[in-house]
Amino acid sequence: MEEKDYTKPIFYVLLLMAVILAGTLCKVLSSVVLPVVIAIILAFIFSPILEKMNKKFKIPWILSVIIIDILLIFAIATISSLLLRSLSTITSEYPKYESKFMSIYKLLASTFQLEFDDGKSFFENLWGTFKIREYIQKLAIFLSTGLVNVGKTVLVIFLLFTFLLLELRISRRKINAAFQEITKGKVFIILTQVINETVRFLSIKFFISLATGVLVSLGTFIVGMDFPIVWGFLAFIMNFIPTFGSIISTVITSLFALLQFYPSWGKILYVFLLLLSINMILGNVLEPRIEGKHLGLSPFVILVSLSIWGYIWGFVGMILAVPMTVIIKIICENVSFLQGIAILLGNTANRNKLNKE
């Protein structure tokens, strides 16, 4: 009687357990792991620029890293300044919207039999009806501690990113010394593909998102909508999240247009159709044509990865979902006993095509 070989089933069970354990550790240790992952992905993005500066323009490696750091600091400072100005403008302009908030709340109060006092402000009515004092206090504490934590995290990412870029100068020598000839070749192939695919995806996504943000800002400015920079920035950031990001930014911006322009339905409809058109043309027509099928990910896998990485790392995880899944797929493609997983993650069922790629 033939004995059954249980090696593969046992391997895949152990692999599944290892993946679950890794995911749990990524979630539990997110404050440590996430900055490292972001720094590595940023290093992948800037490594081709660094090499070009060093080889083509003969700029010393350390000086190239310093130039990139200065440009990043300038970009972060400029964006932060614009956002802070917009937020301060929103705060100063709030009294203009008080009456509209009150009319909306009055309508809701009469519909749902809520308490309403004409002599009180909008927030005073909310304060008394929904007992939100505790929630406001918790939100204030969260925001104050959150800003400090974000500042610390950005500093950690920046330091990790800088030292990783400096390390890249000797990375090839390290790989040559660390691995044998066959393994060394695989490692170089994986690293090259990961860098190329990450740079390709994020550069296309960045420019499409930037174009989306600029067009939304211009469109909302033309119609006379308040805070066009905020809506452009929201569209830019949310566009990095496949499918759901553009929907969320469209809904939020349209709701504000409803608040500002009601009962002028023409302008409200204009804002909604503007955002819908921009996201449809850039996100659903132009971006897929530029990217093609080069990423090779199944649409279903992209949606699942959004859920998983979003659960593990929250909003940042949703932005990193596609690059992380692409990296996992590339690793699986180049490890013979994991190629089946690469096929499941991809949008093709052809193993021969996978081997050629």
C-alpha positions as CSV (number, residue, x, y, z in Angstrom):
1,M,0.0,0.0,0.0
2,E,1.3,3.4,-1.0
3,E,2.1,5.8,1.7
4,K,0.7,9.3,1.2
5,D,3.0,12.3,1.2
6,Y,1.8,14.8,3.8
7,T,4.8,17.1,3.3
8,K,3.1,19.8,1.2
9,P,-0.2,20.0,3.3
10,I,1.9,20.3,6.5
11,F,4.1,23.0,4.9
12,Y,1.0,25.0,3.8
13,V,-0.6,24.7,7.2
14,L,2.6,25.9,8.9
15,L,2.9,28.7,6.3
16,L,-0.7,29.8,7.1
17,M,0.1,29.8,10.8
18,A,3.3,31.8,10.1
19,V,1.3,34.4,8.1
20,I,-1.3,34.7,10.8
21,L,1.4,35.1,13.4
22,A,3.2,37.7,11.3
23,G,0.0,39.7,10.8
24,T,-0.7,39.6,14.5
25,L,2.8,40.8,15.3
26,C,2.5,43.6,12.7
27,K,-0.7,44.8,14.3
28,V,0.5,44.5,17.9
29,L,3.9,46.0,17.2
30,S,2.5,48.6,14.6
31,S,4.2,51.5,16.4
32,V,7.6,49.8,15.7
33,V,6.9,48.0,12.4
34,L,5.0,50.6,10.5
35,P,7.7,53.3,10.6
36,V,10.3,50.7,9.4
37,V,8.0,49.6,6.5
38,I,7.3,53.2,5.4
39,A,11.0,54.1,5.6
40,I,11.9,51.0,3.4
41,I,9.2,51.8,0.8
42,L,10.4,55.5,0.7
43,A,14.0,54.2,0.2
44,F,12.8,52.0,-2.7
45,I,11.2,55.0,-4.3
46,F,14.2,57.3,-3.9
47,S,16.9,54.8,-4.6
48,P,16.8,55.2,-8.5
49,I,16.9,59.0,-8.1
50,L,19.9,58.6,-5.7
51,E,21.8,56.3,-8.1
52,K,21.1,58.7,-11.0
53,M,22.4,61.7,-9.0
54,N,25.5,59.7,-8.0
55,K,26.4,58.1,-11.4
56,K,25.1,60.5,-14.0
57,F,25.6,63.8,-12.2
58,K,28.6,62.7,-10.2
59,I,27.2,64.0,-6.9
60,P,28.7,62.2,-3.9
61,W,26.4,59.7,-2.3
62,I,26.2,61.4,1.1
63,L,25.5,64.8,-0.5
64,S,22.8,63.2,-2.7
65,V,21.1,61.9,0.5
66,I,21.3,65.3,2.2
67,I,19.7,67.0,-0.9
68,I,16.8,64.5,-0.9
69,D,16.3,65.0,2.8
70,I,16.2,68.8,2.4
71,L,13.7,68.5,-0.5
72,L,11.5,66.2,1.6
73,I,11.6,68.6,4.6
74,F,10.7,71.5,2.4
75,A,7.8,69.6,0.8
76,I,6.4,68.5,4.2
77,A,6.8,72.1,5.6
78,T,5.0,73.6,2.6
79,I,2.1,71.1,2.8
80,S,1.8,71.5,6.5
81,S,1.8,75.3,6.2
82,L,-1.0,75.2,3.6
83,L,-3.1,72.9,5.6
84,L,-2.7,74.9,8.8
85,R,-3.7,78.1,7.0
86,S,-6.7,76.3,5.6
87,L,-7.7,74.9,9.0
88,S,-7.4,78.4,10.7
89,T,-9.5,79.8,7.9
90,I,-12.2,77.2,8.5
91,T,-12.2,78.0,12.2
92,S,-12.5,81.8,11.5
93,E,-15.3,81.2,8.9
94,Y,-17.4,78.9,11.2
95,P,-19.9,81.7,12.3
96,K,-20.9,82.0,8.6
97,Y,-22.1,78.4,8.7
98,E,-23.8,78.5,12.1
99,S,-27.2,79.4,10.7
100,K,-27.0,76.6,8.1
101,F,-26.1,74.1,10.8
102,M,-29.0,75.3,12.9
103,S,-31.5,75.0,10.1
104,I,-30.3,71.5,9.3
105,Y,-30.4,70.5,13.0
106,K,-33.9,72.1,13.3
107,L,-35.1,69.9,10.5
108,L,-33.6,66.8,12.0
109,A,-35.0,67.7,15.4
110,S,-38.5,68.0,14.1
111,T,-38.2,64.8,12.1
112,F,-36.8,62.6,14.9
113,Q,-38.4,64.4,17.9
114,L,-35.2,65.7,19.4
115,E,-34.7,68.6,21.8
116,F,-34.3,72.0,20.2
117,D,-33.9,75.5,21.7
118,D,-33.8,78.5,19.4
119,G,-32.0,80.5,22.1
120,K,-29.0,78.2,22.0
121,S,-26.2,77.8,19.5
122,F,-25.8,74.7,17.3
123,F,-23.1,73.2,19.6
124,E,-25.1,74.0,22.7
125,N,-28.1,72.1,21.3
126,L,-25.9,69.1,20.4
127,W,-24.3,69.3,23.8
128,G,-27.6,69.1,25.6
129,T,-29.3,66.6,23.3
130,F,-26.6,63.9,22.7
131,K,-24.6,64.4,25.9
132,I,-21.4,64.7,23.8
133,R,-19.3,66.4,26.5
134,E,-17.4,63.2,27.2
135,Y,-16.8,62.5,23.5
136,I,-15.5,66.1,22.9
137,Q,-13.1,65.7,25.9
138,K,-11.9,62.4,24.6
139,L,-11.5,63.8,21.1
140,A,-9.5,66.8,22.5
141,I,-7.2,64.5,24.4
142,F,-6.8,62.2,21.4
143,L,-5.9,65.1,19.1
144,S,-3.4,66.6,21.5
145,T,-1.6,63.3,22.1
146,G,-2.1,62.2,18.5
147,L,-0.2,65.3,17.1
148,V,2.7,64.6,19.4
149,N,2.8,60.9,18.4
150,V,2.5,61.8,14.7
151,G,5.5,64.2,15.1
152,K,7.5,61.4,16.8
153,T,6.6,58.9,14.2
154,V,7.5,61.2,11.3
155,L,10.9,61.9,12.9
156,V,11.6,58.2,13.4
157,I,10.6,57.5,9.7
158,F,12.9,60.3,8.5
159,L,15.9,59.0,10.5
160,L,15.3,55.4,9.4
161,F,14.9,56.6,5.8
162,T,18.1,58.6,5.8
163,F,20.2,55.9,7.3
164,L,18.7,53.3,4.9
165,L,19.6,55.5,1.9
166,L,23.2,55.7,3.3
167,E,23.3,51.9,3.7
168,L,22.2,51.4,0.0
169,R,25.7,52.4,-1.1
170,I,27.1,49.2,0.2
171,S,24.0,47.0,-0.1
172,R,25.3,45.1,-3.2
173,R,28.6,44.3,-1.5
174,K,26.7,43.0,1.6
175,I,24.5,40.7,-0.5
176,N,27.5,39.4,-2.4
177,A,29.2,38.6,0.9
178,A,26.0,37.2,2.7
179,F,24.6,34.8,0.1
180,Q,25.9,32.0,-2.1
181,E,25.9,32.4,-5.9
182,I,22.4,30.9,-6.7
183,T,20.7,32.5,-3.7
184,K,22.5,35.8,-4.5
185,G,21.0,35.9,-8.0
186,K,17.5,35.4,-6.6
187,V,17.9,38.1,-4.0
188,F,19.1,40.6,-6.7
189,I,16.1,39.7,-8.9
190,I,13.6,40.1,-6.1
191,L,15.1,43.4,-4.9
192,T,15.2,44.8,-8.5
193,Q,11.6,43.7,-9.2
194,V,10.4,45.1,-5.9
195,I,12.1,48.5,-6.4
196,N,10.9,48.7,-10.1
197,E,7.3,47.7,-9.3
198,T,7.0,49.9,-6.2
199,V,8.5,52.9,-8.0
200,R,6.3,52.3,-11.0
201,F,3.0,52.0,-9.0
202,L,3.6,54.8,-6.6
203,S,5.0,57.3,-9.2
204,I,1.9,56.7,-11.4
205,K,-0.4,56.9,-8.4
206,F,1.3,60.0,-7.1
207,F,1.0,61.9,-10.4
208,I,-2.6,60.7,-11.0
209,S,-3.5,61.7,-7.4
210,L,-1.7,65.1,-7.8
211,A,-3.6,65.8,-11.0
212,T,-6.8,64.8,-9.2
213,G,-6.1,67.2,-6.3
214,V,-5.2,70.1,-8.6
215,L,-8.3,69.7,-10.8
216,V,-10.6,69.4,-7.7
217,S,-9.0,72.5,-6.2
218,L,-9.4,74.5,-9.4
219,G,-12.9,73.2,-10.0
220,T,-14.1,74.0,-6.5
221,F,-12.4,77.4,-6.7
222,I,-14.1,78.3,-9.9
223,V,-17.6,77.6,-8.5
224,G,-16.8,79.7,-5.4
225,M,-16.6,76.9,-2.9
226,D,-14.8,77.7,0.3
227,F,-11.4,76.0,1.2
228,P,-10.5,74.6,-2.3
229,I,-7.0,73.7,-1.1
230,V,-8.5,71.4,1.6
231,W,-10.8,69.6,-1.0
232,G,-7.9,69.2,-3.4
233,F,-5.6,67.8,-0.6
234,L,-8.4,65.4,0.5
235,A,-8.8,64.2,-3.1
236,F,-5.0,63.8,-3.4
237,I,-4.6,61.7,-0.2
238,M,-7.8,59.6,-0.6
239,N,-6.9,58.7,-4.2
240,F,-4.1,56.6,-2.9
241,I,-6.7,54.2,-1.5
242,P,-8.1,52.1,-4.5
243,T,-11.8,52.2,-5.2
244,F,-13.0,53.5,-1.8
245,G,-10.8,56.6,-1.4
246,S,-12.3,58.5,-4.3
247,I,-15.8,57.7,-3.2
248,I,-15.1,59.0,0.3
249,S,-13.6,62.3,-0.9
250,T,-16.5,62.8,-3.4
251,V,-19.1,62.3,-0.6
252,I,-17.3,64.5,1.9
253,T,-16.8,67.4,-0.6
254,S,-20.3,67.1,-2.0
255,L,-21.8,67.2,1.5
256,F,-19.9,70.4,2.2
257,A,-21.1,71.8,-1.1
258,L,-24.6,71.0,0.0
259,L,-24.0,72.9,3.3
260,Q,-22.5,75.9,1.6
261,F,-24.7,76.3,-1.5
262,Y,-28.1,75.0,-0.4
263,P,-30.7,75.7,-1.8
264,S,-28.6,76.5,-5.0
265,W,-28.9,72.9,-6.4
266,G,-27.1,73.8,-9.7
267,K,-23.8,74.5,-7.9
268,I,-24.2,71.4,-5.7
269,L,-24.8,69.2,-8.7
270,Y,-21.8,70.9,-10.4
271,V,-19.5,70.0,-7.6
272,F,-20.7,66.4,-7.4
273,L,-20.5,65.9,-11.2
274,L,-17.0,67.5,-11.3
275,L,-15.6,65.1,-8.7
276,L,-17.3,62.2,-10.3
277,S,-15.9,63.1,-13.8
278,I,-12.4,63.7,-12.5
279,N,-12.3,60.4,-10.6
280,M,-13.8,58.5,-13.5
281,I,-11.5,59.9,-16.2
282,L,-8.3,59.8,-14.2
283,G,-8.9,56.8,-11.9
284,N,-10.9,54.5,-14.2
285,V,-9.7,55.4,-17.7
286,L,-6.3,57.1,-17.6
287,E,-4.6,55.3,-14.7
288,P,-5.4,51.7,-15.9
289,R,-4.2,52.6,-19.4
290,I,-0.8,53.8,-18.0
291,E,-0.4,51.0,-15.5
292,G,-1.9,48.3,-17.8
293,K,-1.8,44.9,-16.2
294,H,1.8,45.3,-15.1
295,L,1.0,44.9,-11.4
296,G,-0.7,41.6,-12.1
297,L,-3.0,41.7,-9.1
298,S,-6.5,40.3,-9.1
299,P,-9.1,43.0,-8.4
300,F,-10.6,40.8,-5.7
301,V,-7.1,40.4,-4.1
302,I,-6.8,44.2,-4.1
303,L,-10.1,44.6,-2.2
304,V,-9.1,41.9,0.3
305,S,-5.7,43.4,0.8
306,L,-7.4,46.8,1.6
307,S,-9.4,45.1,4.3
308,I,-6.5,43.2,5.8
309,W,-3.9,45.9,5.7
310,G,-6.5,48.5,6.8
311,Y,-7.3,46.3,9.8
312,I,-3.6,45.9,10.7
313,W,-2.4,49.5,10.2
314,G,-5.6,51.5,9.8
315,F,-5.7,54.4,7.2
316,V,-1.9,54.1,6.5
317,G,-2.4,50.4,5.9
318,M,-5.0,51.1,3.2
319,I,-2.6,53.4,1.4
320,L,0.2,50.8,1.6
321,A,-2.1,47.8,0.8
322,V,-1.3,47.5,-2.9
323,P,2.5,48.1,-2.7
324,M,2.7,45.5,0.2
325,T,0.7,42.9,-1.8
326,V,2.8,43.5,-4.9
327,I,6.0,42.9,-2.8
328,I,4.5,39.7,-1.4
329,K,3.5,38.5,-4.9
330,I,7.0,39.3,-6.3
331,I,8.7,37.3,-3.5
332,C,6.3,34.3,-4.1
333,E,7.0,34.4,-7.9
334,N,10.7,34.0,-7.2
335,V,10.5,31.2,-4.7
336,S,9.6,27.9,-6.5
337,F,7.4,26.4,-3.7
338,L,5.4,29.7,-3.3
339,Q,4.6,30.2,-7.0
340,G,1.1,28.7,-6.5
341,I,0.4,31.6,-4.1
342,A,1.7,34.1,-6.6
343,I,-0.8,32.7,-9.2
344,L,-3.7,33.0,-6.7
345,L,-2.7,36.6,-6.0
346,G,-2.4,37.5,-9.7
347,N,-4.8,38.0,-12.5
348,T,-3.6,35.1,-14.6
349,A,-3.8,31.4,-14.3
350,N,-0.8,30.7,-16.5
351,R,2.2,29.3,-14.7
352,N,4.4,29.4,-17.8
353,K,3.7,33.1,-18.2
354,L,4.7,33.6,-14.5
355,N,8.0,31.8,-15.0
356,K,8.8,33.9,-18.1
357,E,8.1,37.1,-16.1
